[in-house]
Amino acid sequence: MALLRITSCDYQPAHDRYMLGVDCFYPDDMDKEDRTYLIIASLADICTQEKLYQYIEQNILAQRNIAPSWVGVTWKSTRV
């Protein structure tokens, strides 16, 4: 089970979009790394609480499937 925390919510009137910063924690599963996700949504995507939950969950799952895990990778002299 994941815990989600919306850390920021900014509205961009020029694009009519919301930019949400969402922290995702896994307190029950230490094998999964905590991440922060940037989610871009229109008002129609998040107009109710239930739609907001579904949109964030689907977006995070999609980002987890396509984004690689960079844990253990060394770039120049910095270790992630």
N, C-alpha and C positions, 0 to 999 in steps of 0.2 A: 504494500500500500504506500502511496506517495502523499506527502504533504505539500500543498501548493500555497505560495504566498505571492500576491500581486504587490510588487514593490514600487511600480510606477505606472501611471496611466496618463499619457499625453495625447491631446487631440490636435490634428493637423488640418486646419480648415481648408487649405489649398487643395488637399487631396481627399478631404472628407473621410479620414481614416483615424483610428485610434492605434497608438503604439503602447503595448502593455509589456512591462518587464515582469516576468514570473520566475520566482525561485522554486525549484523542485527538490525536495528532500526525501530520502528513503530511510527512515529510522529503523525499519524492521529488516532491511537487507543491506548489509555493509558492502556487498560486492558491487552494488550500483553506486555510481558517483553522483554527487549533488551537482546540479547544473542550474544556470540561469538562462531562460529562453526569452527571445524577443518575438512578440506576436503582434502582427498587424491585422486589424479587423475593421470592418465597416460597422456602422450602427446596426444594420440589419442582422449582422452576425452575432451581436451581443446585446440585443435589445431587452432580453429578459434574463433572469438569473439562471434558469435552466439552459438557455441557449449559450450563455457565457460559459458555463461549466463544460458543456459538450464541445464548444468551439476550442476552448483551451486544451481540453484533453486530446481531441483529434489532432490539433496542431502540434502539441508536444510529442505525441506518438509518431507523427510523420517526421518531425525533426530528428527524433532518436533513431529512426530507421535509416535516414540518409547521412547523418553526421557521424563521422568516425570518432572513436575514443582516442584522445591524444595523450592519455595517461601513460607515462613511461617513455615518452618521446623526448629526445634531446635535440634542441635547435640551437646552434652555435654553442654558447656556454650556459644556456638556461635549460633546466630540466623541468618539465611540466608534471 
